Amino acid sequence: MSDLPKSVYLNEEGPREGFQIEAATIPTARKIELVDRLAQTGLKHIQVASFVNPKAVPGMADADQVVEGFRPVPDVHFTALWLNQKGFQRALTHADRLTINGSLNLYASTAFLKRNQNRVPEQQRAAQDDLIAMYQAAGIKVKRGFITAAFGCNFEGDVPPERVVQLVGELLAIAQDHGEEIDHMGLGDTMAWATPESIKRVVGAIREAHPDLELLLHLHDTRGLGIANAYAGLEMGVRMFDTAVAGLGGCPFAGHQGAAGNVCTEDLVFLCEEMGIDTGVDLDALIDCALLAEDIVGHPLPGSVMRGGGLNRFRK
């Protein structure tokens, strides 16, 4: 337990991760309502939308309106996702409202890369050079690297930890070759293949090769191990997590039914609080947001703490 972090940094992705997989009929005003409420909980990073082709992801057709509609809050970083130059250019039109940092991305699964981006690995690597040139032309620093399908793939099977370590090294080298320095490296359990043991194996392997590199875990809960995998990450000293309020969301390209969203924000906040790890988040306010999210989508969401609540009210 000596590696437990003293605090964690949560990237709340519910408004993007969640609404990308929901029906496009959710009113824009209700999406904005959730973003505004989340910004009052103590969360410091909220991903509000994705600038993608609305034909592929109808739930993001109103991304520009959502970004222009929320109320900015000091010290809260509002961000958006993009997958190509067109999406990035759309994000830049909202630079007065969004925190925009460059991100590089390689895939540990060739099959999923083809399905998700219609590329082969060589094309994806070459695309990173183009991305950096695009960022630098706009005066944007590269901050994040990300390995998609870092723990396994529904179309390709298990992913060896050595492959992930190799890809991490490639991303660091690509950034360095262009005078950039990646601030942290995300590991995506895109199709929910991770287990606590594989989390420890992959994180441990990366730590051996790059001991000073900050890691982030992007965990999905499709097979019910999201919070267990987050716990394993905490034991390994990981202090950055992508999360989704109420367990919103899922990947529309994962290739199976019931693809769940990121690890549930309020469940992870509760776990951290009980372990003495600071989150900076008001759990009760976050539970209210989870209930609001459920009301917005109009169907049950998988969060647990939103039902049972925290323990402090009983301690009082």
HELIX and SHEET records of a PDB file:
HELIX    1   1 GLY A   14  GLY A   18  3                                   5    
HELIX    2   2 PHE A   19  PHE A   19  1                                   1    
HELIX    3   3 THR A   28  LEU A   38  1                                  11    
HELIX    4   4 PRO A   58  MET A   60  5                                   3    
HELIX    5   5 ALA A   63  GLY A   69  1                                   7    
HELIX    6   6 GLN A   85  LEU A   92  1                                   8    
HELIX    7   7 THR A  110  GLN A  117  1                                   8    
HELIX    8   8 PRO A  121  ALA A  137  1                                  17    
HELIX    9   9 PRO A  161  ASP A  177  1                                  17    
HELIX   10  10 PRO A  196  ALA A  209  1                                  14    
HELIX   11  11 GLY A  226  GLU A  235  1                                  10    
HELIX   12  12 VAL A  245  GLY A  247  5                                   3    
HELIX   13  13 THR A  265  GLU A  274  1                                  10    
HELIX   14  14 LEU A  283  VAL A  297  1                                  15    
HELIX   15  15 VAL A  305  GLY A  308  1                                   4    
HELIX   16  16 ASN A  312  ARG A  315  1                                   4    
SHEET    1   A 6 TYR A   9  GLU A  12  0                                        
SHEET    2   A 6 MET A 240  THR A 243  1                                        
SHEET    3   A 6 GLU A 214  LEU A 219  1                                        
SHEET    4   A 6 HIS A 184  ASP A 189  1                                        
SHEET    5   A 6 VAL A 142  THR A 148  1                                        
SHEET    6   A 6 GLY A 102  TYR A 107  1                                        
SHEET    1   B 2 HIS A  45  PHE A  51  0                                        
SHEET    2   B 2 HIS A  77  TRP A  82  1                                        
SHEET    1   C 2 GLY A 152  CYS A 153  0                                        
SHEET    2   C 2 GLY A 157  ASP A 158 -1                                        
END                                                                             
